[in-house]
Amino acid sequence: MRISGRNLNKKEDDDNLYHPPPLYERPDFPQFNDRPIIVKSKTPVLLIIIIVAVVLIPVGFVGVGIISAIAIPNLLASKRAADQGRAISDLRTFSSAQATFQATTGNGKYGSFDDLKTATLISPSNEVWTRPPEAYAYTLSRSASGDRYCILATSPKAKRVLAVDERGAIYVSETGAATCTNGALSGGDLKPVQ
């Protein structure tokens, strides 16, 4: 049946249209509108993950171990150098405070740490007094007449001992043999710090 030149029978219309042949036709190649393609691996995924983990994890640990073996000694040496630099700075501060105390409040005599704190020449809340135990600790000794003093800076982690006396020079003892008794600094290997 035709109405105004159109064939109402759709099947006949479709048969009359030109349909080009498929460009590539293989019976074993699935088409896109068929079920999805599943590629089966010959090696299970879990086995691949285990192999990668077994190979890469020890390599990572070895790498971290090598880096640690190189870096840790350098970091410890840097920490020791920083602690020593801080101790030298503290000894210079103490020496300046002693000189000021002797010229003013002390009337020609050197003071104890408490005297220097009371005269506000060193801060009572200074972090020198609240440092961790591996940092340098300070010991002050004065002569009975108060005309001499010496301060030792010692650390439990280092053999090196630092010292200052009324002359104002900072000294170092590499063997830790320096002593400070009655305001007198002594030790066979004391050398001025450069």
C-alpha positions in Angstrom: 0.0 0.0 0.0 1.3 3.4 -1.0 0.2 6.8 0.3 1.5 9.8 -1.5 4.5 8.0 -2.9 5.6 6.3 0.4 5.6 2.6 0.9 4.0 1.8 4.3 5.6 -1.6 4.3 8.8 -0.8 6.2 10.5 -4.1 5.4 10.3 -3.4 1.7 11.7 0.1 2.2 14.7 -1.3 4.1 15.3 -4.0 1.5 15.4 -1.4 -1.2 18.1 0.8 0.6 21.7 0.2 -0.2 23.7 -1.4 2.6 27.4 -1.5 2.1 29.2 -4.8 3.1 31.1 -4.7 6.4 34.7 -3.5 5.9 36.2 -6.3 8.0 34.4 -9.4 8.7 35.9 -12.2 10.9 33.7 -14.7 12.5 35.8 -15.1 15.7 36.1 -11.3 16.3 33.3 -10.1 18.5 31.4 -7.0 17.5 30.9 -4.0 19.8 27.3 -4.7 20.5 28.1 -8.3 21.5 29.1 -9.3 25.0 32.3 -7.6 26.4 35.7 -8.8 25.5 37.5 -10.5 28.4 41.2 -11.0 28.0 42.5 -13.8 30.3 46.0 -13.3 31.6 48.2 -16.2 31.9 49.7 -14.8 35.1 47.2 -13.9 37.9 47.2 -10.3 39.1 47.8 -11.3 42.7 51.0 -13.1 41.7 52.3 -10.0 39.9 51.6 -7.8 42.9 53.4 -10.3 45.2 56.4 -10.4 42.9 56.6 -6.6 42.6 56.4 -6.3 46.4 59.0 -9.0 47.0 61.4 -7.2 44.7 60.7 -3.5 45.5 60.3 -3.6 49.2 63.8 -5.0 50.0 65.3 -2.6 47.5 63.5 0.3 49.3 64.8 -0.9 52.7 68.3 -1.1 51.4 68.1 2.3 49.9 66.8 3.8 53.2 69.5 2.0 55.0 72.3 3.4 52.8 70.9 6.9 53.1 70.6 6.5 56.9 74.2 5.3 57.1 75.4 8.3 55.3 73.1 11.0 56.8 72.8 10.1 60.5 76.5 10.5 61.4 76.5 13.9 59.6 73.4 15.0 61.4 74.9 14.0 64.8 78.1 15.9 64.0 76.1 19.0 63.0 74.2 18.7 66.3 77.4 18.5 68.3 78.8 21.5 66.4 75.6 23.5 67.1 75.7 22.6 70.8 79.4 23.7 71.0 78.6 26.9 69.2 75.8 27.6 71.6 78.0 26.9 74.6 80.7 29.3 73.3 78.1 32.0 72.9 76.8 31.3 76.4 80.3 31.5 77.8 80.8 34.9 76.1 77.5 36.1 77.6 78.6 35.0 81.1 82.0 36.6 80.6 80.4 40.0 79.7 78.0 39.7 82.6 80.9 39.0 85.0 82.8 42.0 83.7 79.8 44.2 84.1 79.0 42.9 87.6 82.6 43.4 88.7 82.6 47.0 87.5 79.2 47.9 89.0 77.3 45.9 91.6 80.2 43.6 92.6 82.5 46.4 93.7 85.5 44.7 92.1 84.4 41.2 92.8 82.9 38.6 90.5 79.5 37.2 91.2 77.8 33.8 91.2 75.1 32.8 88.7 72.5 33.9 91.2 74.2 37.3 91.7 74.2 37.8 87.9 70.5 36.9 87.7 69.6 39.3 90.5 71.5 42.1 88.8 69.6 41.1 85.6 72.8 40.6 83.7 71.6 37.2 82.7 68.0 36.2 82.4 66.7 34.0 85.1 64.3 32.4 82.6 67.0 31.9 80.0 66.9 28.6 78.2 70.4 27.9 79.4 68.8 26.7 82.6 66.2 24.5 80.9 68.1 22.7 78.2 67.9 19.0 77.6 70.4 16.9 79.5 72.7 16.2 76.5 73.4 19.9 76.0 76.3 21.7 77.8 76.0 22.3 81.6 77.8 25.2 83.2 79.8 25.2 86.5 81.1 28.5 88.0 83.9 28.7 90.5 85.1 31.9 92.3 88.1 32.5 94.5 87.5 33.2 98.1 88.4 36.9 97.7 86.1 37.1 94.6 88.8 38.5 92.3 89.0 35.5 90.0 86.4 33.2 88.4 86.1 30.5 85.9 83.2 28.8 84.2 83.3 25.2 82.7 80.9 24.1 80.0 80.7 20.3 80.0 78.5 17.8 78.1 77.8 14.2 78.8 78.0 13.5 75.0 81.3 15.1 74.3 84.8 14.8 75.7 85.5 18.4 74.8 85.3 20.9 77.7 84.9 24.6 77.1 85.9 27.2 79.7 86.2 31.0 80.3 87.9 32.9 83.1 88.3 36.5 84.2 90.6 37.2 81.2 87.5 36.8 78.9 89.1 34.3 76.5 87.3 31.0 75.7 89.4 27.9 76.0 88.8 24.3 74.9 90.2 21.1 76.3 89.9 18.3 73.8 90.5 15.5 76.4 88.2 17.0 79.0 91.1 17.4 81.5 90.2 21.1 82.3 89.4 21.9 85.9 88.1 25.0 87.6 89.0 25.2 91.3 88.8 28.4 93.5 88.4 30.5 90.4 91.6 29.1 88.8 91.3 27.4 85.4 93.8 24.6 84.8 94.4 21.7 82.4 97.3 20.5 80.4 95.7 20.8 76.9 93.7 24.1 77.2 93.9 26.1 74.0 92.1 29.3 73.1 89.1 28.9 70.8 89.8 30.5 67.4 
